[in-house]
Amino acid sequence: MAPRTRPPSCICPNCNGFASAAVTLGGRDPHGHLWTITAHCPAGHGTGTTRRSTAREGARA
């Protein structure tokens, strides 16, 4: 018997799977490093995936 596998996760349509990005603020610290902040995708909560919906749009009950 083959082992059960999990269905593939649904890639977030807002960030296309790239959940976090480093954004430069345009300056440098005294050591010469760029000032950056990390921005996370709000739809996927920083994971790059979304939940699969059990009900489809326009489906009849």
Rosetta blueprint (number, residue, H / E / L):
1 M L
2 A L
3 P L
4 R L
5 T L
6 R L
7 P L
8 P L
9 S L
10 C E
11 I E
12 C L
13 P L
14 N L
15 C L
16 N L
17 G L
18 F L
19 A L
20 S E
21 A E
22 A E
23 V E
24 T E
25 L E
26 G E
27 G E
28 R E
29 D L
30 P L
31 H L
32 G L
33 H L
34 L E
35 W E
36 T E
37 I E
38 T E
39 A E
40 H E
41 C L
42 P L
43 A L
44 G L
45 H L
46 G L
47 T L
48 G L
49 T E
50 T E
51 R L
52 R L
53 S L
54 T L
55 A L
56 R L
57 E L
58 G L
59 A L
60 R L
61 A L
